[in-house]
Amino acid sequence: MVDVSNTARRVRKKILHSFVETGLAPNVGEIMVGLGLSRPEVLEAFQEIPAIDTFWVEKGTENIRILSPFANTSTPYKVTIDGVQKWHAVCGIEALGVWVFFPGKIVRVDTYCRDCGQAMLLKLKDGQVIEQSPDRIVAHLGVPVARWFEDLAYA
C-alpha cells in the first residue's frame, strides 16, 4: 500500500463524494469545513493524493481540475445518470470507470470521434457494456502515456 496520510485519504474521499453528488469538485473552503481541516492541511493532502490517484489542481491555483475518473470542467465525455447530465469524465478511458460510483445504475457516456466528429454512445451498468454506438469503438491515445502530465488537459 502507498504511504499516504489518513488526511489525504479523507480529502480524496470528500472530493469523490462531491463529484458523485453534485458533478463538481468542492473548493478548498468546502473541504476545510466538511472535514474540520485547516487550509495548510488540505493543501498538504493535495500534494499527497497524486501518489494514489490521478489528481490535478490548476497550475497556480487551489482549484481542482480532475480526480480520476471525474473532470471538474466540461470535457467531450458527458456522463448521464438516471437522465441527469452533470458529470464529465476525464477521458474516454476514464469514462469506462465512472460506473463504479453508481452501482446498479445505467451510466451513459456521450462523446464524439475526435478525428471525424461522429457521435459515440456507450452505456454501462455494473461494469458491463449494455449498449454502444457505433458497433465498434477504438480508443486512441493522442499523447504517449509517459507525457500525459506535461499537459494533462490535452492528453
MIDRENRO-725382 format. One record per residue: residue number from 0; residue in one letter; x, y, z of N, C-alpha, C, CB in turn. Coordinates in nm, 3 decimals, padded with zeros to 5 digits, always signed. Atoms other than C-alpha are relative to their C-alpha. Glycine has a CB too. Layout:
<torvexs>
+-----+-----+---------+---------+---------+---------+---------+---------+---------+---------+---------+---------+---------+---------+
:   n : res :     n_X :     n_Y :     n_Z :    ca_X :    ca_Y :    ca_Z :     c_X :     c_Y :     c_Z :    cb_X :    cb_Y :    cb_Z :
+-----+-----+---------+---------+---------+---------+---------+---------+---------+---------+---------+---------+---------+---------+
: NUM :   A :       X :       Y :       Z :       X :       Y :       Z :       X :       Y :       Z :       X :       Y :       Z :
...
+-----+-----+---------+---------+---------+---------+---------+---------+---------+---------+---------+---------+---------+---------+
</torvexs>
This chain:
<torvexs>
+-----+-----+---------+---------+---------+---------+---------+---------+---------+---------+---------+---------+---------+---------+
:   n : res :     n_X :     n_Y :     n_Z :    ca_X :    ca_Y :    ca_Z :     c_X :     c_Y :     c_Z :    cb_X :    cb_Y :    cb_Z :
+-----+-----+---------+---------+---------+---------+---------+---------+---------+---------+---------+---------+---------+---------+
:   0 :   M : +00.083 : -00.117 : +00.000 : +00.000 : +00.000 : +00.000 : +00.089 : +00.125 : +00.000 : -00.095 : -00.001 : +00.121 :
:   1 :   V : -00.074 : -00.125 : +00.008 : +00.122 : +00.353 : -00.079 : -00.012 : +00.073 : +00.134 : -00.052 : +00.089 : -00.116 :
:   2 :   D : -00.002 : -00.072 : -00.127 : +00.222 : +00.557 : +00.225 : -00.057 : +00.141 : -00.019 : +00.145 : +00.007 : +00.056 :
:   3 :   V : +00.070 : -00.127 : +00.011 : -00.034 : +00.837 : +00.222 : -00.076 : +00.021 : +00.131 : -00.097 : +00.002 : -00.124 :
:   4 :   S : +00.064 : -00.028 : -00.129 : -00.175 : +01.009 : +00.529 : -00.149 : -00.027 : -00.003 : +00.026 : +00.143 : +00.040 :
:   5 :   N : +00.144 : +00.016 : -00.014 : -00.522 : +00.941 : +00.657 : -00.072 : +00.128 : -00.043 : -00.037 : -00.036 : +00.146 :
:   6 :   T : +00.060 : -00.127 : +00.041 : -00.594 : +01.311 : +00.599 : -00.015 : +00.006 : -00.151 : +00.084 : +00.120 : +00.050 :
:   7 :   A : +00.007 : -00.002 : +00.146 : -00.512 : +01.279 : +00.229 : -00.108 : -00.095 : -00.049 : +00.136 : -00.038 : -00.061 :
:   8 :   R : +00.104 : +00.096 : +00.040 : -00.737 : +00.973 : +00.203 : -00.140 : +00.057 : +00.029 : +00.019 : -00.135 : +00.075 :
:   9 :   R : +00.129 : -00.062 : -00.033 : -01.021 : +01.162 : +00.376 : -00.033 : +00.111 : -00.100 : +00.003 : +00.058 : +00.143 :
:  10 :   V : +00.022 : -00.109 : +00.096 : -00.976 : +01.463 : +00.145 : -00.039 : -00.058 : -00.136 : +00.127 : +00.089 : -00.013 :
:  11 :   R : +00.032 : +00.066 : +00.127 : -00.976 : +01.235 : -00.162 : -00.143 : -00.051 : +00.001 : +00.098 : -00.117 : -00.028 :
:  12 :   K : +00.135 : +00.053 : -00.012 : -01.294 : +01.066 : -00.040 : -00.104 : +00.113 : -00.005 : -00.015 : -00.081 : +00.130 :
:  13 :   K : +00.091 : -00.116 : +00.000 : -01.460 : +01.406 : +00.021 : -00.016 : +00.055 : -00.142 : +00.054 : +00.111 : +00.095 :
:  14 :   I : +00.005 : -00.052 : +00.138 : -01.371 : +01.520 : -00.332 : -00.083 : -00.094 : -00.087 : +00.143 : +00.015 : -00.058 :
:  15 :   L : +00.076 : +00.097 : +00.080 : -01.504 : +01.198 : -00.489 : -00.149 : +00.004 : +00.035 : +00.056 : -00.142 : +00.021 :
:  16 :   H : +00.141 : -00.008 : -00.043 : -01.824 : +01.220 : -00.282 : -00.067 : +00.123 : -00.061 : -00.010 : +00.005 : +00.155 :
:  17 :   S : +00.056 : -00.120 : +00.059 : -01.877 : +01.576 : -00.404 : -00.025 : -00.018 : -00.149 : +00.093 : +00.119 : +00.024 :
:  18 :   F : +00.021 : +00.027 : +00.143 : -01.827 : +01.470 : -00.765 : -00.124 : -00.085 : -00.022 : +00.123 : -00.070 : -00.061 :
:  19 :   V : +00.114 : +00.089 : +00.017 : -02.080 : +01.189 : -00.727 : -00.131 : +00.073 : +00.027 : +00.013 : -00.121 : +00.094 :
:  20 :   E : +00.124 : -00.067 : -00.040 : -02.339 : +01.407 : -00.552 : -00.035 : +00.121 : -00.086 : +00.012 : +00.044 : +00.143 :
:  21 :   T : +00.029 : -00.127 : +00.066 : -02.303 : +01.734 : -00.744 : +00.052 : +00.009 : -00.143 : +00.058 : +00.111 : +00.079 :
:  22 :   G : -00.062 : -00.009 : +00.132 : -02.098 : +01.663 : -01.057 : +00.122 : +00.091 : +00.001 : -00.099 : +00.050 : -00.100 :
:  23 :   L : -00.112 : -00.094 : -00.011 : -01.835 : +01.911 : -00.932 : +00.087 : -00.032 : +00.120 : -00.052 : +00.143 : +00.008 :
:  24 :   A : -00.090 : +00.012 : -00.114 : -01.533 : +01.910 : -00.705 : -00.028 : +00.112 : +00.099 : +00.149 : +00.003 : -00.046 :
:  25 :   P : +00.016 : -00.107 : -00.099 : -01.554 : +02.104 : -00.380 : +00.119 : +00.095 : -00.008 : -00.014 : -00.059 : +00.143 :
:  26 :   N : -00.116 : -00.089 : -00.009 : -01.337 : +02.409 : -00.326 : +00.070 : -00.024 : +00.134 : -00.044 : +00.150 : -00.014 :
:  27 :   V : -00.080 : +00.022 : -00.121 : -01.073 : +02.424 : -00.053 : -00.080 : +00.034 : +00.125 : +00.128 : +00.084 : -00.005 :
:  28 :   G : +00.080 : -00.038 : -00.115 : -01.309 : +02.605 : +00.184 : -00.104 : -00.104 : +00.037 : -00.068 : +00.131 : -00.026 :
:  29 :   E : +00.100 : +00.104 : -00.025 : -01.578 : +02.340 : +00.146 : +00.064 : -00.124 : +00.061 : -00.073 : -00.036 : -00.129 :
:  30 :   I : -00.072 : +00.114 : -00.057 : -01.322 : +02.068 : +00.218 : +00.037 : +00.030 : +00.145 : +00.126 : -00.033 : -00.083 :
:  31 :   M : -00.039 : -00.039 : -00.135 : -01.196 : +02.260 : +00.523 : -00.118 : -00.014 : +00.096 : +00.052 : +00.145 : +00.002 :
:  32 :   V : +00.118 : +00.003 : -00.086 : -01.546 : +02.299 : +00.667 : -00.052 : -00.143 : +00.015 : -00.111 : +00.091 : -00.057 :
:  33 :   G : +00.056 : +00.135 : -00.003 : -01.662 : +01.949 : +00.574 : +00.081 : -00.099 : +00.081 : -00.013 : -00.050 : -00.138 :
:  34 :   L : -00.086 : +00.095 : -00.072 : -01.363 : +01.775 : +00.731 : +00.065 : +00.058 : +00.125 : +00.106 : -00.050 : -00.092 :
:  35 :   G : -00.059 : -00.062 : -00.118 : -01.266 : +02.023 : +01.003 : +00.150 : +00.015 : -00.010 : -00.034 : -00.079 : +00.123 :
:  36 :   L : -00.144 : -00.013 : +00.024 : -00.923 : +02.085 : +00.849 : +00.037 : +00.145 : -00.024 : +00.043 : -00.087 : -00.119 :
:  37 :   S : -00.052 : -00.134 : +00.032 : -00.707 : +02.393 : +00.809 : +00.039 : +00.002 : -00.148 : +00.123 : +00.036 : +00.091 :
:  38 :   R : -00.043 : -00.014 : +00.140 : -00.609 : +02.529 : +00.467 : +00.133 : -00.072 : -00.024 : +00.014 : +00.149 : -00.037 :
:  39 :   P : -00.125 : +00.072 : +00.022 : -00.249 : +02.403 : +00.507 : -00.017 : -00.152 : +00.000 : +00.099 : +00.038 : +00.106 :
:  40 :   E : +00.022 : +00.145 : -00.002 : -00.377 : +02.054 : +00.593 : -00.062 : -00.047 : -00.132 : -00.092 : -00.039 : +00.117 :
:  41 :   V : +00.062 : +00.037 : +00.128 : -00.597 : +02.046 : +00.280 : +00.103 : +00.008 : -00.112 : -00.121 : +00.092 : -00.031 :
:  42 :   L : -00.099 : -00.016 : +00.107 : -00.318 : +02.177 : +00.058 : +00.110 : -00.105 : +00.008 : +00.061 : +00.140 : +00.004 :
:  43 :   E : -00.097 : +00.109 : -00.016 : -00.074 : +01.922 : +00.202 : -00.059 : -00.131 : -00.054 : +00.042 : -00.016 : +00.149 :
:  44 :   A : +00.067 : +00.120 : +00.052 : -00.329 : +01.649 : +00.124 : +00.000 : +00.002 : -00.152 : -00.144 : -00.010 : +00.054 :
:  45 :   F : -00.004 : -00.012 : +00.146 : -00.346 : +01.781 : -00.234 : +00.135 : -00.048 : -00.055 : -00.025 : +00.147 : -00.042 :
:  46 :   Q : -00.133 : +00.043 : +00.044 : +00.029 : +01.711 : -00.258 : +00.016 : -00.152 : +00.008 : +00.108 : +00.068 : +00.084 :
:  47 :   E : -00.011 : +00.145 : -00.020 : -00.019 : +01.350 : -00.142 : -00.091 : -00.081 : -00.091 : -00.031 : -00.033 : +00.143 :
:  48 :   I : +00.100 : +00.077 : +00.076 : -00.325 : +01.244 : -00.343 : +00.055 : -00.057 : -00.131 : -00.120 : +00.088 : -00.029 :
:  49 :   P : -00.051 : +00.058 : +00.125 : -00.134 : +01.202 : -00.673 : +00.077 : -00.132 : +00.017 : +00.088 : +00.100 : -00.067 :
:  50 :   A : -00.069 : +00.128 : -00.023 : +00.051 : +00.909 : -00.513 : -00.096 : -00.118 : -00.009 : +00.068 : +00.001 : +00.137 :
:  51 :   I : +00.098 : +00.109 : +00.003 : -00.274 : +00.709 : -00.510 : -00.105 : +00.015 : -00.109 : -00.068 : -00.010 : +00.133 :
:  52 :   D : +00.104 : -00.022 : +00.101 : -00.487 : +00.860 : -00.788 : +00.044 : +00.109 : -00.096 : -00.134 : +00.037 : +00.067 :
:  53 :   T : -00.025 : -00.109 : +00.094 : -00.482 : +01.082 : -01.095 : -00.074 : +00.122 : +00.052 : -00.045 : -00.038 : -00.146 :
:  54 :   F : +00.054 : -00.119 : -00.064 : -00.535 : +01.422 : -00.939 : +00.077 : +00.120 : -00.052 : +00.009 : -00.009 : +00.155 :
:  55 :   W : -00.065 : -00.117 : +00.055 : -00.466 : +01.763 : -01.084 : -00.070 : +00.126 : +00.047 : +00.003 : -00.006 : -00.153 :
:  56 :   V : +00.048 : -00.131 : -00.041 : -00.505 : +02.113 : -00.945 : +00.050 : +00.099 : -00.105 : +00.050 : +00.039 : +00.146 :
:  57 :   E : -00.040 : -00.100 : +00.099 : -00.500 : +02.406 : -01.189 : +00.128 : +00.070 : +00.045 : -00.114 : +00.103 : -00.023 :
:  58 :   K : -00.129 : -00.061 : -00.030 : -00.148 : +02.545 : -01.203 : -00.018 : +00.142 : +00.056 : +00.089 : +00.002 : -00.126 :
:  59 :   G : +00.004 : -00.132 : -00.061 : -00.104 : +02.846 : -00.975 : -00.127 : +00.030 : +00.078 : +00.017 : +00.102 : -00.104 :
:  60 :   T : +00.126 : -00.020 : -00.073 : -00.443 : +02.794 : -00.805 : -00.019 : -00.113 : +00.100 : -00.120 : +00.007 : -00.099 :
:  61 :   E : +00.042 : +00.108 : -00.089 : -00.616 : +02.577 : -00.547 : -00.121 : -00.073 : -00.059 : -00.032 : +00.054 : +00.140 :
:  62 :   N : +00.119 : +00.054 : +00.064 : -00.885 : +02.475 : -00.796 : +00.025 : -00.140 : -00.056 : -00.047 : +00.092 : -00.112 :
:  63 :   I : -00.011 : +00.138 : +00.045 : -00.930 : +02.103 : -00.855 : -00.048 : -00.009 : -00.144 : -00.080 : -00.096 : +00.092 :
:  64 :   R : +00.038 : +00.020 : +00.140 : -00.933 : +02.019 : -01.225 : -00.053 : -00.142 : -00.021 : +00.121 : +00.026 : -00.094 :
:  65 :   I : +00.046 : +00.137 : +00.014 : -00.960 : +01.639 : -01.206 : +00.036 : -00.083 : +00.122 : +00.059 : -00.064 : -00.126 :
:  66 :   L : -00.031 : +00.113 : -00.087 : -00.977 : +01.348 : -00.969 : -00.065 : -00.118 : -00.070 : -00.054 : +00.021 : +00.152 :
:  67 :   S : +00.042 : +00.110 : +00.086 : -00.999 : +01.039 : -01.178 : -00.113 : -00.081 : +00.063 : +00.118 : -00.091 : -00.029 :
:  68 :   P : +00.020 : -00.020 : +00.143 : -01.235 : +00.950 : -01.333 : -00.075 : +00.128 : -00.036 : -00.074 : -00.118 : -00.056 :
:  69 :   F : +00.082 : -00.119 : +00.022 : -01.414 : +01.285 : -01.293 : +00.082 : +00.123 : -00.036 : -00.082 : +00.028 : +00.123 :
:  70 :   A : -00.058 : -00.129 : +00.036 : -01.333 : +01.620 : -01.452 : -00.088 : +00.109 : +00.059 : +00.013 : +00.016 : -00.156 :
:  71 :   N : +00.072 : -00.112 : -00.061 : -01.430 : +01.946 : -01.284 : -00.023 : +00.111 : -00.102 : +00.078 : +00.054 : +00.122 :
:  72 :   T : +00.021 : -00.094 : +00.109 : -01.480 : +02.112 : -01.620 : -00.065 : -00.077 : -00.114 : +00.134 : +00.068 : -00.045 :
:  73 :   S : +00.060 : +00.066 : +00.116 : -01.662 : +02.039 : -01.942 : +00.108 : -00.071 : -00.081 : -00.075 : +00.103 : -00.087 :
:  74 :   T : -00.088 : +00.077 : +00.088 : -01.495 : +01.768 : -02.149 : -00.087 : -00.061 : -00.110 : +00.078 : -00.113 : +00.080 :
:  75 :   P : +00.081 : +00.066 : +00.104 : -01.602 : +01.580 : -02.463 : -00.069 : -00.128 : +00.049 : +00.088 : -00.034 : -00.118 :
:  76 :   Y : +00.055 : +00.125 : -00.053 : -01.711 : +01.292 : -02.233 : -00.108 : +00.031 : +00.103 : +00.113 : -00.087 : +00.064 :
:  77 :   K : +00.114 : -00.034 : -00.085 : -02.054 : +01.381 : -02.095 : -00.059 : -00.127 : +00.059 : -00.108 : +00.078 : -00.081 :
:  78 :   V : +00.052 : +00.118 : -00.072 : -02.184 : +01.138 : -01.834 : -00.139 : +00.032 : +00.053 : +00.097 : -00.042 : +00.117 :
:  79 :   T : +00.139 : -00.015 : -00.043 : -02.555 : +01.094 : -01.767 : -00.039 : -00.120 : +00.086 : -00.095 : +00.013 : -00.123 :
:  80 :   I : +00.049 : +00.102 : -00.091 : -02.705 : +00.901 : -01.475 : -00.148 : +00.029 : +00.025 : +00.082 : -00.003 : +00.135 :
:  81 :   D : +00.145 : -00.018 : -00.023 : -03.083 : +00.850 : -01.445 : -00.055 : +00.123 : -00.070 : -00.028 : +00.009 : +00.150 :
:  82 :   G : +00.050 : -00.112 : +00.079 : -03.146 : +01.110 : -01.715 : +00.058 : +00.135 : +00.038 : -00.146 : +00.006 : +00.014 :
:  83 :   V : -00.061 : -00.125 : -00.043 : -02.936 : +01.374 : -01.540 : +00.145 : +00.005 : -00.050 : -00.006 : +00.015 : +00.155 :
:  84 :   Q : -00.137 : -00.016 : +00.049 : -02.620 : +01.501 : -01.712 : +00.064 : +00.115 : +00.076 : +00.004 : +00.025 : -00.155 :
:  85 :   K : -00.074 : -00.102 : -00.074 : -02.398 : +01.683 : -01.464 : +00.144 : -00.040 : +00.024 : -00.068 : +00.028 : +00.133 :
:  86 :   W : -00.136 : +00.050 : -00.019 : -02.075 : +01.483 : -01.483 : +00.075 : +00.002 : -00.132 : -00.002 : -00.142 : +00.059 :
:  87 :   H : -00.089 : +00.014 : +00.115 : -01.780 : +01.481 : -01.718 : +00.114 : -00.092 : +00.040 : +00.053 : +00.139 : -00.049 :
:  88 :   A : -00.114 : +00.088 : -00.024 : -01.518 : +01.209 : -01.743 : +00.125 : +00.069 : -00.051 : -00.020 : -00.138 : -00.068 :
:  89 :   V : -00.129 : -00.058 : +00.039 : -01.152 : +01.299 : -01.775 : +00.030 : -00.031 : -00.146 : +00.113 : -00.054 : +00.090 :
:  90 :   C : -00.029 : +00.044 : +00.137 : -01.115 : +01.099 : -02.099 : -00.084 : -00.123 : -00.030 : +00.153 : -00.030 : -00.019 :
:  91 :   G : +00.077 : +00.118 : +00.038 : -01.262 : +00.806 : -02.287 : +00.034 : -00.122 : +00.083 : +00.023 : -00.030 : -00.144 :
:  92 :   I : -00.041 : +00.114 : -00.082 : -01.061 : +00.553 : -02.089 : -00.058 : +00.015 : +00.141 : +00.154 : -00.011 : +00.005 :
:  93 :   E : +00.054 : -00.024 : -00.134 : -01.162 : +00.709 : -01.756 : -00.152 : -00.013 : +00.003 : +00.041 : +00.140 : +00.050 :
:  94 :   A : +00.146 : +00.012 : +00.006 : -01.526 : +00.717 : -01.870 : -00.044 : -00.143 : +00.026 : -00.051 : +00.047 : -00.136 :
:  95 :   L : +00.034 : +00.141 : -00.022 : -01.519 : +00.338 : -01.856 : -00.009 : -00.035 : +00.149 : +00.103 : -00.089 : -00.067 :
:  96 :   G : -00.001 : +00.029 : -00.143 : -01.468 : +00.357 : -01.478 : -00.103 : +00.076 : +00.081 : +00.132 : +00.028 : +00.053 :
:  97 :   V : +00.097 : -00.080 : -00.075 : -01.743 : +00.602 : -01.383 : -00.108 : -00.088 : +00.064 : -00.066 : +00.104 : -00.092 :
:  98 :   W : +00.108 : +00.087 : -00.051 : -01.996 : +00.319 : -01.332 : +00.026 : -00.047 : +00.143 : -00.016 : -00.122 : -00.090 :
:  99 :   V : -00.035 : +00.050 : -00.134 : -01.809 : +00.211 : -01.016 : -00.067 : +00.086 : +00.109 : +00.153 : +00.000 : +00.020 :
: 100 :   F : +00.057 : -00.093 : -00.097 : -01.951 : +00.517 : -00.838 : -00.153 : +00.001 : -00.001 : +00.052 : +00.139 : -00.025 :
: 101 :   F : +00.145 : +00.002 : +00.013 : -02.308 : +00.441 : -00.945 : -00.049 : -00.144 : -00.017 : -00.046 : +00.086 : -00.120 :
: 102 :   P : +00.040 : +00.141 : +00.012 : -02.377 : +00.072 : -00.871 : -00.150 : -00.014 : -00.027 : +00.037 : -00.076 : +00.127 :
: 103 :   G : +00.139 : +00.028 : +00.032 : -02.697 : -00.065 : -01.020 : -00.065 : +00.099 : -00.095 : -00.078 : -00.005 : +00.124 :
: 104 :   K : +00.056 : -00.103 : +00.088 : -02.746 : +00.241 : -01.240 : +00.063 : -00.010 : -00.139 : +00.021 : +00.141 : +00.059 :
: 105 :   I : -00.053 : -00.007 : +00.136 : -02.704 : +00.287 : -01.613 : +00.078 : +00.130 : -00.014 : -00.114 : -00.010 : -00.107 :
: 106 :   V : -00.089 : -00.114 : +00.022 : -02.412 : +00.517 : -01.687 : +00.011 : +00.020 : -00.151 : +00.141 : -00.021 : +00.067 :
: 107 :   R : -00.005 : -00.031 : +00.142 : -02.440 : +00.682 : -02.027 : +00.111 : +00.100 : -00.026 : -00.137 : +00.056 : -00.050 :
: 108 :   V : -00.108 : -00.090 : +00.039 : -02.136 : +00.840 : -02.187 : -00.024 : +00.040 : -00.145 : +00.141 : -00.067 : +00.018 :
: 109 :   D : +00.014 : -00.055 : +00.135 : -02.189 : +01.064 : -02.489 : +00.127 : +00.075 : -00.035 : -00.125 : +00.092 : -00.012 :
: 110 :   T : -00.119 : -00.068 : +00.046 : -01.891 : +01.180 : -02.688 : -00.001 : +00.001 : -00.152 : +00.129 : -00.068 : +00.055 :
: 111 :   Y : -00.011 : +00.000 : +00.145 : -01.768 : +01.209 : -03.045 : +00.141 : -00.041 : -00.037 : -00.036 : +00.139 : -00.061 :
: 112 :   C : -00.133 : +00.036 : +00.050 : -01.480 : +01.082 : -03.253 : +00.079 : +00.130 : -00.017 : -00.009 : -00.080 : -00.135 :
: 113 :   R : -00.080 : -00.123 : +00.006 : -01.205 : +01.340 : -03.215 : +00.062 : +00.018 : -00.139 : +00.110 : -00.003 : +00.106 :
: 114 :   D : -00.054 : -00.008 : +00.136 : -01.097 : +01.264 : -03.576 : -00.107 : +00.046 : -00.099 : +00.057 : -00.135 : -00.043 :
: 115 :   C : +00.101 : -00.027 : +00.102 : -01.420 : +01.265 : -03.780 : -00.125 : +00.070 : +00.054 : -00.040 : -00.128 : -00.067 :
: 116 :   G : +00.115 : -00.067 : -00.060 : -01.676 : +01.407 : -03.535 : -00.124 : -00.086 : +00.015 : -00.035 : +00.118 : -00.080 :
: 117 :   Q : +00.115 : +00.089 : -00.014 : -01.908 : +01.102 : -03.543 : -00.041 : -00.013 : +00.146 : +00.031 : -00.138 : -00.060 :
: 118 :   A : +00.052 : +00.017 : -00.136 : -02.131 : +01.082 : -03.236 : +00.026 : -00.142 : +00.048 : -00.152 : +00.031 : +00.006 :
: 119 :   M : -00.026 : +00.130 : -00.061 : -02.047 : +00.798 : -02.998 : -00.077 : -00.008 : +00.130 : +00.152 : -00.022 : +00.024 :
: 120 :   L : +00.078 : +00.023 : -00.120 : -02.254 : +00.649 : -02.719 : +00.044 : -00.131 : +00.063 : -00.152 : -00.003 : -00.032 :
: 121 :   L : -00.034 : +00.120 : -00.074 : -02.164 : +00.399 : -02.452 : -00.087 : -00.002 : +00.125 : +00.153 : -00.005 : +00.036 :
: 122 :   K : +00.077 : +00.017 : -00.122 : -02.396 : +00.268 : -02.181 : +00.058 : -00.119 : +00.075 : -00.152 : -00.021 : -00.030 :
: 123 :   L : -00.055 : +00.105 : -00.086 : -02.258 : +00.067 : -01.891 : -00.088 : -00.017 : +00.122 : +00.145 : +00.032 : +00.041 :
: 124 :   K : +00.068 : +00.026 : -00.127 : -02.417 : -00.098 : -01.592 : +00.080 : -00.107 : +00.073 : -00.150 : -00.045 : -00.021 :
: 125 :   D : -00.077 : +00.092 : -00.085 : -02.216 : -00.263 : -01.316 : +00.115 : -00.067 : -00.076 : -00.093 : -00.107 : +00.057 :
: 126 :   G : -00.120 : +00.048 : +00.070 : -01.911 : -00.297 : -01.539 : -00.023 : -00.066 : -00.133 : +00.071 : -00.093 : +00.086 :
: 127 :   Q : +00.032 : +00.064 : +00.127 : -02.090 : -00.438 : -01.841 : -00.047 : +00.105 : -00.101 : -00.108 : -00.109 : +00.019 :
: 128 :   V : +00.049 : -00.085 : +00.108 : -02.138 : -00.259 : -02.172 : -00.136 : -00.055 : -00.041 : +00.100 : +00.006 : -00.122 :
: 129 :   I : +00.134 : +00.046 : +00.036 : -02.511 : -00.277 : -02.239 : -00.048 : +00.061 : -00.132 : -00.099 : +00.033 : +00.111 :
: 130 :   E : +00.032 : -00.060 : +00.131 : -02.524 : -00.051 : -02.546 : +00.118 : +00.084 : -00.043 : -00.132 : +00.087 : +00.007 :
: 131 :   Q : -00.103 : -00.087 : +00.053 : -02.280 : +00.121 : -02.772 : -00.033 : +00.035 : -00.144 : +00.140 : -00.066 : +00.009 :
: 132 :   S : +00.016 : -00.044 : +00.137 : -02.283 : +00.316 : -03.094 : +00.117 : +00.092 : -00.033 : -00.138 : +00.073 : -00.021 :
: 133 :   P : +00.020 : +00.105 : +00.099 : -02.117 : +00.275 : -03.334 : +00.031 : -00.139 : +00.059 : +00.087 : +00.026 : -00.124 :
: 134 :   D : -00.023 : +00.138 : -00.045 : -02.080 : -00.103 : -03.314 : +00.144 : -00.027 : +00.041 : -00.040 : -00.097 : -00.110 :
: 135 :   R : -00.142 : +00.018 : -00.033 : -01.702 : -00.073 : -03.297 : +00.057 : +00.135 : +00.043 : +00.080 : -00.058 : -00.122 :
: 136 :   I : -00.061 : -00.121 : -00.054 : -01.526 : +00.184 : -03.082 : +00.147 : -00.030 : +00.028 : -00.074 : +00.050 : +00.129 :
: 137 :   V : -00.143 : +00.017 : -00.020 : -01.149 : +00.224 : -03.082 : +00.051 : +00.121 : +00.076 : +00.075 : -00.017 : -00.136 :
: 138 :   A : -00.061 : -00.109 : -00.077 : -00.958 : +00.429 : -02.826 : +00.135 : +00.036 : -00.062 : +00.017 : -00.039 : +00.150 :
: 139 :   H : -00.128 : -00.048 : +00.051 : -00.670 : +00.641 : -02.950 : +00.060 : +00.096 : +00.103 : -00.016 : +00.071 : -00.139 :
: 140 :   L : -00.069 : -00.089 : -00.094 : -00.420 : +00.800 : -02.714 : +00.084 : +00.096 : -00.080 : +00.087 : -00.080 : +00.103 :
: 141 :   G : -00.067 : -00.101 : +00.081 : -00.307 : +01.124 : -02.874 : +00.134 : +00.044 : +00.054 : -00.087 : +00.117 : -00.014 :
: 142 :   V : -00.126 : -00.037 : -00.063 : -00.021 : +01.175 : -02.632 : +00.053 : -00.126 : +00.069 : -00.018 : +00.120 : +00.103 :
: 143 :   P : -00.053 : +00.118 : -00.069 : +00.214 : +00.900 : -02.509 : -00.024 : +00.010 : +00.151 : +00.151 : -00.016 : -00.029 :
: 144 :   V : +00.033 : +00.002 : -00.143 : +00.121 : +00.796 : -02.154 : +00.110 : +00.064 : +00.083 : -00.023 : -00.144 : +00.047 :
: 145 :   A : -00.113 : -00.056 : -00.076 : +00.469 : +00.892 : -02.028 : +00.002 : +00.152 : -00.001 : +00.131 : -00.052 : -00.057 :
: 146 :   R : +00.000 : -00.147 : +00.010 : +00.398 : +01.254 : -02.132 : -00.132 : +00.063 : +00.042 : +00.032 : +00.041 : -00.142 :
: 147 :   W : +00.130 : -00.054 : -00.035 : +00.042 : +01.292 : -02.001 : +00.009 : +00.119 : +00.095 : -00.085 : -00.107 : +00.061 :
: 148 :   F : -00.003 : -00.106 : -00.101 : +00.140 : +01.509 : -01.706 : +00.068 : +00.128 : -00.048 : +00.071 : -00.050 : +00.124 :
: 149 :   E : -00.053 : -00.123 : +00.056 : +00.319 : +01.759 : -01.930 : -00.114 : +00.096 : -00.034 : +00.085 : -00.029 : -00.125 :
: 150 :   D : +00.117 : -00.080 : +00.032 : -00.025 : +01.879 : -02.038 : -00.124 : -00.088 : +00.014 : +00.010 : +00.060 : -00.144 :
: 151 :   L : +00.103 : +00.098 : -00.030 : -00.285 : +01.662 : -01.870 : -00.135 : +00.032 : -00.065 : -00.018 : -00.011 : +00.148 :
: 152 :   A : +00.131 : -00.038 : +00.058 : -00.582 : +01.858 : -02.004 : -00.014 : -00.046 : -00.144 : -00.020 : +00.151 : +00.008 :
: 153 :   Y : +00.006 : +00.038 : +00.140 : -00.493 : +01.758 : -02.359 : +00.057 : -00.138 : -00.028 : +00.071 : +00.101 : -00.083 :
: 154 :   A : -00.057 : +00.134 : +00.019 : -00.354 : +01.409 : -02.302 : -00.099 : -00.094 : -00.063 : +00.047 : -00.058 : +00.132 :
+-----+-----+---------+---------+---------+---------+---------+---------+---------+---------+---------+---------+---------+---------+
</torvexs>
